């Protein structure tokens, strides 16, 4: 099976760097914990959340 081909825009939006930008913006406007979680899904490899689920692979955690 061939790997899916994603557009350059999708690659930018799905990047770890973009997840860091989103997490930083959320951290600036709300107190508490912000996490960047690796999902294992090629369409959304990273997710920014305030409460990671048990078993989520947390890449970065920001706590105020």
DODOLO-299629 format. One line per 4 residues: for each residue z, x, y of N, C-alpha, C. Coordinates in nm, 4 decimals. Example, Ala and Ser with C-alpha at 12.3 -4.5 7.8 and 13.67 -1.06 7.14 Angstrom:
residues 2
0.7800:1.3190:-0.5690:0.7800:1.2300:-0.4500:0.7800:1.3200:-0.3300  0.7080:1.2850:-0.2250:0.7140:1.3670:-0.1060:0.7870:1.2900:0.0030
END
This chain:
residues 64
0.0000:0.0849:-0.1184:0.0000:0.0000:0.0000:0.0000:0.0887:0.1237  -0.0829:0.0564:0.2201:-0.0907:0.1319:0.3437:0.0224:0.0915:0.4379  0.0663:0.1881:0.5163:0.1698:0.1597:0.6162:0.1090:0.0773:0.7291  0.1856:-0.0152:0.7874:0.1322:-0.0941:0.8980:0.1056:-0.0052:1.0199
0.0024:-0.0416:1.0948:-0.0325:0.0322:1.2164:0.0173:-0.0493:1.3352  0.1039:0.0130:1.4157:0.1618:-0.0553:1.5308:0.0951:-0.0065:1.6587  0.0923:-0.0942:1.7573:0.0344:-0.0587:1.8861:0.1269:0.0394:1.9583  0.0732:0.1165:2.0524:0.1562:0.2092:2.1299:0.2694:0.1372:2.2050
0.2419:0.0153:2.2529:0.3456:-0.0610:2.3234:0.4608:-0.0961:2.2287  0.4293:-0.1389:2.1050:0.5333:-0.1710:2.0076:0.6144:-0.0462:1.9739  0.5466:0.0667:1.9571:0.6179:0.1910:1.9261:0.7148:0.2276:2.0384  0.6742:0.2042:2.1622:0.7625:0.2309:2.2764:0.8813:0.1353:2.2765
0.8540:0.0064:2.2574:0.9613:-0.0927:2.2614:1.0580:-0.0780:2.1439  1.0100:-0.0300:2.0309:1.0931:-0.0170:1.9109:1.1596:0.1195:1.8988  1.1464:0.2034:1.9985:1.1985:0.3395:1.9884:1.3501:0.3456:2.0087  1.4073:0.4513:1.9610:1.5512:0.4755:1.9806:1.5808:0.4943:2.1293
1.4897:0.5579:2.2008:1.5084:0.5791:2.3439:1.5167:0.4464:2.4183  1.4329:0.3507:2.3806:1.4377:0.2200:2.4449:1.5680:0.1478:2.4100  1.6128:0.1596:2.2866:1.7409:0.1002:2.2487:1.8536:0.1614:2.3310  1.8478:0.2916:2.3573:1.9480:0.3563:2.4420:1.9454:0.3000:2.5836
1.8259:0.2778:2.6376:1.8148:0.2214:2.7735:1.8743:0.0816:2.7790  1.8410:-0.0009:2.6817:1.8938:-0.1383:2.6779:2.0454:-0.1366:2.6641  2.0965:-0.0543:2.5749:2.2412:-0.0456:2.5539:2.3118:0.0015:2.6807  2.2537:0.0990:2.7502:2.3143:0.1482:2.8741:2.3196:0.0403:2.9805
2.2143:-0.0379:2.9917:2.2130:-0.1473:3.0900:2.3185:-0.2520:3.0566  2.3292:-0.2884:2.9299:2.4325:-0.3842:2.8894:2.5717:-0.3285:2.9142  2.5913:-0.2016:2.8847:2.7210:-0.1381:2.9032:2.7617:-0.1385:3.0504  2.6644:-0.1244:3.1392:2.6921:-0.1248:3.2835:2.7372:-0.2609:3.3347
2.6920:-0.3697:3.2716:2.7225:-0.5038:3.3236:2.8308:-0.5781:3.2471  2.8719:-0.5288:3.1314:2.9779:-0.5985:3.0577:3.0715:-0.4974:2.9949  3.1969:-0.5365:2.9874:3.2943:-0.4472:2.9251:3.2984:-0.4734:2.7753  3.3537:-0.3789:2.7025:3.3637:-0.3947:2.5583:3.2816:-0.2922:2.4848
3.2414:-0.3250:2.3647:3.1707:-0.2338:2.2764:3.0242:-0.2727:2.2668  2.9378:-0.1731:2.2820:2.7930:-0.1912:2.2646:2.7502:-0.0925:2.1562  2.6771:-0.1405:2.0577:2.6328:-0.0553:1.9472:2.4815:-0.0596:1.9329  2.4264:0.0537:1.8926:2.2862:0.0596:1.8517:2.2887:0.0734:1.7004
2.2229:-0.0209:1.6337:2.2273:-0.0305:1.4883:2.0881:-0.0051:1.4316  2.0803:0.0753:1.3266:1.9533:0.0953:1.2547:1.9385:-0.0197:1.1558  1.8233:-0.0871:1.1597:1.8046:-0.2077:1.0791:1.7305:-0.1840:0.9483  1.6447:-0.0832:0.9418:1.5625:-0.0641:0.8228:1.4364:-0.1489:0.8244
1.4185:-0.2301:0.9277:1.3009:-0.3147:0.9435:1.2005:-0.2414:1.0331  1.0783:-0.2132:0.9854:0.9828:-0.1394:1.0674:0.9408:-0.2137:1.1948  0.9502:-0.3447:1.1970:0.9170:-0.4189:1.3189:1.0285:-0.4142:1.4233  1.1510:-0.3900:1.3792:1.2656:-0.3762:1.4699:1.3604:-0.2718:1.4104
1.3250:-0.1434:1.4223:1.4059:-0.0407:1.3575:1.5452:-0.0230:1.4173  1.5626:-0.0598:1.5443:1.6922:-0.0502:1.6101:1.7247:-0.1827:1.6755  1.8546:-0.2137:1.6785:1.9016:-0.3378:1.7401:2.0241:-0.3027:1.8220  2.0340:-0.3614:1.9408:2.1503:-0.3431:2.0260:2.2377:-0.4664:2.0107
2.3662:-0.4468:1.9838:2.4543:-0.5611:1.9632:2.5945:-0.5319:2.0147  2.6689:-0.6376:2.0373:2.8069:-0.6241:2.0834:2.9048:-0.6261:1.9667  2.8645:-0.6826:1.8552:2.9504:-0.6855:1.7364:2.8657:-0.6588:1.6122  2.8590:-0.5335:1.5701:2.7798:-0.5048:1.4494:2.8422:-0.5705:1.3269
2.7584:-0.6125:1.2359:2.8048:-0.6751:1.1119:2.8577:-0.5688:1.0171  2.9408:-0.6096:0.9267:2.9943:-0.5196:0.8257:2.8778:-0.4626:0.7448  2.8729:-0.3334:0.7317:2.7665:-0.2698:0.6555:2.6482:-0.2255:0.7407  2.6442:-0.2647:0.8699:2.5376:-0.2174:0.9577:2.5511:-0.0668:0.9762
2.4384:0.0005:0.9869:2.4385:0.1445:1.0093:2.4384:0.1687:1.1605  2.5554:0.1978:1.2166:2.5692:0.2175:1.3605:2.5252:0.3590:1.3941  2.4256:0.3690:1.4835:2.3744:0.4979:1.5279:2.4531:0.5505:1.6480  2.4815:0.4594:1.7433:2.5514:0.4945:1.8672:2.6484:0.3829:1.8977
2.7648:0.4194:1.9505:2.8608:0.3186:1.9921:2.9158:0.3568:2.1282  2.9119:0.2629:2.2232:2.9667:0.2821:2.3565:3.0860:0.1893:2.3712  3.1995:0.2449:2.4118:3.3215:0.1656:2.4231:3.3818:0.1892:2.5606  3.4208:0.0793:2.6258:3.4877:0.0939:2.7571:3.6341:0.0618:2.7443
END
